[in-house]
Amino acid sequence: MSLLVAIVDGYSTGRYLAPEIHKLGGTTVHVLSSPEPPELLRHMKYQHGAHRSLPYADAADMAEQLRDLGVGAVIAGAESGVLFADELCARLGIDWNVPSLSRARRDKFEMIEQLRRSGLPVVEQVRSADADEIHRWARGQREWPIVVKPVMSTSSEDVFFCRDVSQIREAVDTIVGKRNFLDVLNVDVLAQTYLDGPIYVVNSVSSGGVHSTSDVWQFDFERAPGKGIRMLQHTLLSRSFEKFDELIAYNNAALTALGIRNGPSHTELKLTEHGPSMIETGARLMGATMETTPFKRSLRYTQAELTAMAVCAPEEFAKLSGSVQEPRTGLAVVWVHFDTGGRITCDDGVDHLSYIPSIVGCYGLPLVGDRLGATQDTTGRGGFIYLQADKERDLRRDTQRVRNLVRDQTLFEIDARKVV
């Protein structure tokens, strides 16, 4: 009898879970964590792909429905589904992740404090709805800026880099009382010391408390004008990166500290003089983009494939338990961003990409007539350009050419009078 898997909020890259589960003989049912999907997810172009969907019900009612169906596993497909998936597992008696640490897998403040209690290096932080309290805390920090952001959001929404009390007040006034991308009401903010340098990402799949590394990345970003960040590029790393093993060791310890024993995880880290330090982790797949064709050229398995294997073919996954995938070829993804909002009136500049040999695909680029805003987060609304090459110098050369086209806003023409 095939395993029936419930996927909670199978949006963004969560849409890859159901097809991979089906390939291994499993069946799927899609579950909503709220009566209506959050706006960020509601406008996703892709469907979850499950065999059937259930209308929203509270956790007690939904658990009964899933029990009657014979569901054997519950997986969060997107960040919005993490807490609901945990609650359903607990009600169904499914041994998944440590129930008592569920909040620490979603609340960014509690997450860092749990790591601190476990003895891992982490940033200094405070949470409050009072700008003056945050400023008093900030005066005790060694360096400015400080980072102010929502506690329970995603996709780098409303991230502020504050250098004085007026900027702190602006950040607090913007965030507190607002419903974020995931339709969670912000009742306070999180302020943290700022760690300079690129973001490093470790994507994993765990089974029985053993963590296997799917892929490791360097994310290059810049601060957007005003507030927020814009992702520029992420590049697949191999063991030749000198801090590779340090990142994995810290990540594995952090996942254990947060009670992640099963399923996928996506961890963002910074490297400090004292070693890795977590920004945050999500008990779900890496978001934004995970296009199968280019991923599979560089990696034997995608993170979605490994997750399906861990659930539906545990004996096969056990052969990989604790392993680290090594890339077969170089892979980079350039993010398309926009300096101004408006409506796309021309995309002739995209033709420039045809002359760059390492490009292997463009995904999610806007169409003529689409309306968009200036990029201030990491939702990836502008789309992604994938590049692949065996030689590092070729990949570096061509990604820089693409980044220059994006930086100079050459790919698209925008009528800024038609602002979103």
Number of C-alpha atoms within 10 A of each C-alpha: 5 12 19 21 26 27 27 27 27 29 29 24 21 27 20 26 27 26 19 19 26 20 13 16 13 19 20 25 22 23 28 22 22 17 10 12 17 18 12 16 18 11 10 12 9 15 12 26 19 22 12 12 15 13 12 16 15 13 16 12 12 20 20 14 14 21 15 9 11 13 19 17 21 27 31 28 31 24 26 28 24 22 21 22 27 26 17 25 21 17 15 20 12 14 14 22 25 17 15 11 17 22 16 20 26 23 19 22 22 18 22 26 17 20 21 16 10 14 12 17 18 22 14 15 20 15 19 15 18 15 20 15 12 24 20 11 15 26 12 8 15 8 12 15 18 22 20 26 27 30 21 23 23 21 19 18 20 22 24 27 24 22 15 14 16 13 19 24 18 13 23 28 16 15 25 19 14 15 14 21 20 18 17 16 16 20 16 21 24 21 28 24 20 20 19 9 12 15 20 25 28 24 25 31 31 26 22 15 19 17 28 24 24 26 23 26 20 19 21 17 17 11 15 17 12 11 18 20 22 24 23 19 22 22 22 21 20 19 13 8 8 9 12 16 14 13 23 21 11 18 27 22 15 26 25 18 21 24 20 28 21 24 27 29 24 23 25 22 23 20 18 13 6 8 13 22 24 24 20 18 26 24 31 27 27 27 20 17 16 19 16 14 11 17 21 14 15 20 20 15 17 21 29 27 21 27 29 27 21 24 22 24 17 15 12 12 20 16 9 16 20 17 14 18 18 17 20 14 16 22 27 27 25 23 26 26 24 20 15 17 18 20 23 19 16 15 16 12 13 14 9 13 18 10 9 14 13 22 21 15 15 16 13 14 19 17 14 15 13 13 18 20 17 18 23 23 21 21 20 19 19 20 18 23 22 23 25 25 20 13 10 12 10 16 21 17 12 21 25 14 15 24 18 12 18 19 15 10 17 15 20 20 16 24 15 17 10 12 14 13
